[in-house]
Amino acid sequence: MNNNYFILFCILAIISQVQSVDPSCKGIINTNPILHDEPTFVNSVPNGKRFVVGSGYDKINIVHLYGGTPYDMGLALGKLMSEDLQHLVPEYFAYLDNKIEDLIKTLPPLVAKWIAELGLLGALDLNYEITRFYTPPWYDEELRGLAAGSGISYENIRRLNLLPELIKAACSVIGAWGQSTLSKTTLLHLRSLDWDEKAPIAKYATVTVYHPNTSYEGYENHFHDYYKQKYSGSYTFANFGYLGLIGSIGAYNEVSVGLGQKVWITKEQDITSRFGNPWTYVLRDVVQ
Ligand SMILES: *[C@@H]1O[C@H](CO)[C@@H](O)[C@H](O)[C@H]1NC(C)=O
């Protein structure tokens, strides 16, 4: 399975290739070496195991979670990553607080108004209120487990998870195959967060490998309510993201479905509604 992760890291090399032939590109070529090391085991708790690969700024956590219930997976993630979350969450909100004036200028007027009136935390809470009716219950269950395991408040864990929904993100994706790749055979897939590399989340890169309990009755009983189709089981999948985020932005599952989020919103009107299941959760249920 590890090979699959490393294929994703390899794509950076392909991008350098593309940049070097396009003089209009102002980006800096990524010359970081690809990590080939075997992940090192760190520790385990009921329902979870933690590994790390790389070191310093390039350290990547690899956390395996085994359901149980969504609460059990959240609890295991929280326990395994508690110390890191205790550092990340305050750093993350302090960072956002510092950047908020710049951030507001890039946001749709409606969201800028919410933040001006309610503060960032209040806007994230409002976003929870307007989406929760549409959100499958297993996300709240996992967030509650994550809060209990890590010792971070449930409200702050929830806010961290609703930031992508509030700002709707942007990001980049690429799928390359055939003549566009050096190997000319494999399909390569990249999803880039395109955020400040000094943002605190960059220090907590985490691959979370979920092994959901496919017969968990919460999925069976409620899947149709949210997705209007019959629940037909779950797959093991890896979320490539940052610590604390339980929804998907980039992911890959055991039946070879790769997922990378990209949004193209130029006007608030391009968003048909802000009432709905947050996009990070919709994408996760696509791979899970
Ligand atoms: C999976 O979910 C079912 C139904 O909710 C439960 O009875 C079972 O104990 C769970 N399996 C594990 C390994 O926890």
The ligand as an SDF file (V2000), in Angstrom:
LIG
                    3D

 14 14  0  0  0  0  0  0  0  0999 V2000
  -19.2330   -2.9500   13.4460 C   0  0  0  0  0  0  0  0  0  0  0  0
  -20.5300   -2.4000   13.5690 O   0  0  0  0  0  0  0  0  0  0  0  0
  -21.4870   -3.3150   14.0250 C   0  0  0  0  0  0  0  0  0  0  0  0
  -22.8590   -2.6610   13.9120 C   0  0  0  0  0  0  0  0  0  0  0  0
  -22.8800   -1.3530   14.4110 O   0  0  0  0  0  0  0  0  0  0  0  0
  -21.1350   -3.7440   15.4300 C   0  0  0  0  0  0  0  0  0  0  0  0
  -22.0960   -4.6720   15.9320 O   0  0  0  0  0  0  0  0  0  0  0  0
  -19.7540   -4.3780   15.4220 C   0  0  0  0  0  0  0  0  0  0  0  0
  -19.3530   -4.6810   16.7430 O   0  0  0  0  0  0  0  0  0  0  0  0
  -18.7380   -3.4260   14.7970 C   0  0  0  0  0  0  0  0  0  0  0  0
  -17.4690   -4.1040   14.6260 N   0  0  0  0  0  0  0  0  0  0  0  0
  -16.4040   -3.8110   15.3670 C   0  0  0  0  0  0  0  0  0  0  0  0
  -15.1600   -4.5460   15.0060 C   0  0  0  0  0  0  0  0  0  0  0  0
  -16.4020   -2.9930   16.2720 O   0  0  0  0  0  0  0  0  0  0  0  0
  1  2  1  0
  1 10  1  0
  2  3  1  0
  3  4  1  0
  3  6  1  0
  4  5  1  0
  6  7  1  0
  6  8  1  0
  8  9  1  0
  8 10  1  0
 10 11  1  0
 11 12  1  0
 12 13  1  0
 12 14  2  0
M  END
$$$$
